[in-house]
Amino acid sequence: MDYTPSQVGLIYLIIPAIMVIGAPVTGWIYDKHQFRYLAALGMMIMAVSMVLLGYLAGSTGTNPWMLLLTFVSIGIGGVLFTGPNNTEIMRALPRAKVNIASSFSATIRNLGMALGVSFSGVLVSLQLVQAGYYGTLVEAAPTLLSATISRVMILAGILCIIGTFVSLYRGVNSAQLRLT
């Protein structure tokens, strides 16, 4: 996409910046209203954003504003998912177990991020090899690289859609499922 590493870093900085600003706001809203589907809404926003990002990565002449808007929506989706999800994890436990659960939750979250980055890297590499390219990532043809990254981002969106359904059914017991 012809962005410099500094520009890419600034674009990616959008997501944590939104999370830093939005997390306290979302936590306050969730504490007041406890909208059960807020986490699922956040995950669905992330799913749509990931699919859109996959589309943008695979297309030529991407509008930079559309790219920025997509990163903003990923940040908003992350904020809407993370706060309510963490709150519900902590509420489900006895007070004596909250410290351990908080540490365990942070460890699992970081492990998930590390595995996600590793898994996506493996998928990009496998697709490059399947296309007959065996060089370094930096030297890959832009069209080949954008096509492989596009497919990985769309797969991430599909995984987020699955996460949306898991989030929707979180806390629903089998008696409630039989009634619906």
BANU-247231 format. One record per residue (C-alpha): residue in one letter; chain; x, y, z. Coordinates in steps of 0.02 Angstrom, whole numbers, plus 32768, in hexadecimal, padded with zeros to 4 digits. Layout:
N
   res   chain     px     py     pz
     a       A      X      Y      Z
...
***
This chain:
180
   res   chain     px     py     pz
     m       A   8000   8000   8000
     d       A   809C   806C   7FF9
     y       A   8097   80A4   80AF
     t       A   8138   80C0   810E
     p       A   8157   805A   81AC
     s       A   8136   80F8   8213
     q       A   808E   8112   81BD
     v       A   805E   805D   81DA
     g       A   808E   806D   8292
     l       A   8022   8109   82A5
     i       A   7F8F   80B3   8250
     y       A   7F9E   801D   82C4
     l       A   7FAC   8093   835A
     i       A   7EF5   80C1   833D
     i       A   7EB5   8020   838B
     p       A   7F0D   802A   8435
     a       A   7EEC   80E6   843D
     i       A   7E32   80C8   842A
     m       A   7E38   803C   84AA
     v       A   7E92   80AA   852A
     i       A   7E10   8133   8516
     g       A   7D78   80C5   84FE
     a       A   7D94   803D   8580
     p       A   7D65   80A8   8618
     v       A   7CCD   80EC   85BC
     t       A   7C93   803F   8588
     g       A   7CB3   7FFC   8637
     w       A   7C4B   8087   8683
     i       A   7BBD   806A   8607
     y       A   7BC1   7FAF   8624
     d       A   7BC0   7FC4   86E1
     k       A   7B26   8034   86D4
     h       A   7AC1   7FD8   8652
     q       A   7B0D   7F28   8644
     f       A   7AD3   7F14   8590
     r       A   7AEB   7E59   8579
     y       A   7B12   7E62   84C1
     l       A   7B96   7EEB   84C8
     a       A   7C27   7E70   84BA
     a       A   7BD4   7E18   8426
     l       A   7BB7   7EC0   83D2
     g       A   7C6E   7EEA   83E9
     m       A   7CA4   7E43   83A0
     m       A   7C30   7E59   830B
     i       A   7C76   7F08   82EA
     m       A   7D24   7EBC   82ED
     a       A   7CEC   7E30   8276
     v       A   7CA7   7EAA   81F6
     s       A   7D42   7F17   8209
     m       A   7DB8   7E84   81EE
     v       A   7D5C   7E4D   8151
     l       A   7D5E   7F01   8112
     l       A   7E18   7F0D   813A
     g       A   7E32   7E6D   80D7
     y       A   7DD5   7EB8   8045
     l       A   7E3A   7F59   8051
     a       A   7EDF   7EFA   805B
     g       A   7EB4   7E9B   7FBC
     s       A   7E78   7F30   7F57
     t       A   7EE0   7FAE   7EFB
     g       A   7ED2   8068   7F18
     t       A   7E8D   8059   7FC8
     n       A   7E48   80FB   800D
     p       A   7EB2   8128   80A6
     w       A   7E18   816D   8100
     m       A   7DBF   80C7   80EB
     l       A   7E58   8070   8134
     l       A   7E5A   80E6   81C9
     l       A   7D9E   80D0   81E3
     t       A   7DB6   8013   81E3
     f       A   7E3D   801E   8269
     v       A   7DCE   8092   82D0
     s       A   7D40   8014   82C6
     i       A   7DB5   7F86   82FB
     g       A   7DE4   7FEF   8394
     i       A   7D2D   8013   83BC
     g       A   7D02   7F5B   83AA
     g       A   7D92   7F2C   841C
     v       A   7D59   7FA8   84A0
     l       A   7CA6   7F69   8499
     f       A   7CDE   7EB4   84A9
     t       A   7D6B   7EBC   8527
     g       A   7D1C   7F1D   85B7
     p       A   7C79   7EBB   85C6
     n       A   7CD2   7E16   85A9
     n       A   7D52   7E36   8633
     t       A   7CCA   7E76   86A8
     e       A   7C63   7DD9   8692
     i       A   7CFA   7D6A   86AF
     m       A   7D1D   7DC0   8754
     r       A   7C67   7DC3   878B
     a       A   7C56   7D08   876F
     l       A   7CD9   7CE1   87F4
     p       A   7CDF   7CE8   88B0
     r       A   7D39   7D83   88EE
     a       A   7DCA   7D1A   8931
     k       A   7DF0   7CDA   8881
     v       A   7DEB   7D82   8824
     n       A   7EA7   7DA5   8834
     i       A   7ED7   7CFC   87EE
     a       A   7E54   7D07   8765
     s       A   7E8E   7DB5   8732
     s       A   7F40   7D77   871E
     f       A   7F08   7CDB   86C3
     s       A   7E96   7D40   8650
     a       A   7F24   7DB7   8622
     t       A   7F97   7D23   8600
     i       A   7F18   7CCE   8591
     r       A   7EF2   7D72   8535
     n       A   7FAC   7D8E   8512
     l       A   7FC3   7CD8   84E0
     g       A   7F30   7CE8   8469
     m       A   7F7A   7D84   8419
     a       A   8025   7D33   8406
     l       A   7FD9   7C96   83BA
     g       A   7F6B   7CFE   8347
     v       A   7FFF   7D5F   8304
     s       A   8063   7CBE   82F0
     f       A   7FD4   7C63   829C
     s       A   7FB4   7CF2   8223
     g       A   806E   7CF7   81F8
     v       A   806C   7C3D   81D6
     l       A   7FD2   7C51   8167
     v       A   8024   7CDD   8103
     s       A   80C3   7C75   80EF
     l       A   8063   7BDA   80B9
     q       A   8003   7C3D   8038
     l       A   80A3   7C89   7FF3
     v       A   80F2   7BDC   7FE4
     q       A   8054   7B99   7F93
     a       A   8061   7C26   7F13
     g       A   8114   7BEF   7EEE
     y       A   816C   7C7C   7F4B
     y       A   81FC   7C4B   7FBE
     g       A   8252   7CF1   7FDE
     t       A   8245   7D6B   806E
     l       A   81A3   7DC1   8098
     v       A   81EC   7E6D   8073
     e       A   821B   7E3A   7FC2
     a       A   8172   7DEC   7F96
     a       A   8110   7E3C   7F0A
     p       A   8093   7EBA   7F50
     t       A   7FFF   7E67   7EF9
     l       A   802D   7DBB   7F3C
     l       A   8049   7DFE   7FEC
     s       A   7FA8   7E62   7FEE
     a       A   7F44   7DCD   7FB1
     t       A   7F89   7D5B   8039
     i       A   7F71   7DDC   80C3
     s       A   7EC2   7DFC   8082
     r       A   7E92   7D45   8096
     v       A   7EDB   7D3E   8145
     m       A   7E7A   7DD9   817A
     i       A   7DD8   7D91   8134
     l       A   7DFA   7CF1   8195
     a       A   7E13   7D5C   8232
     g       A   7D69   7DAA   820F
     i       A   7D19   7CFF   8201
     l       A   7D67   7CCC   82A8
     c       A   7D20   7D6C   82F4
     i       A   7C73   7D3C   82B2
     i       A   7C85   7C95   830D
     g       A   7CBB   7CF7   83A7
     t       A   7C1E   7D61   8396
     f       A   7BAF   7CC7   83A3
     v       A   7C13   7C85   8436
     s       A   7BFE   7D2E   848B
     l       A   7B43   7D2E   8468
     y       A   7B2B   7C86   84BD
     r       A   7BA1   7CAA   854F
     g       A   7B45   7C95   85F1
     v       A   7AAD   7C44   85A1
     n       A   7A84   7BA2   85F8
     s       A   7A36   7B0C   85A2
     a       A   7987   7B33   85E8
     q       A   798C   7BDF   8597
     l       A   79C4   7B94   84F2
     r       A   7930   7B1A   84F2
     l       A   78B7   7BAB   850A
     t       A   78F6   7C0B   8472
***
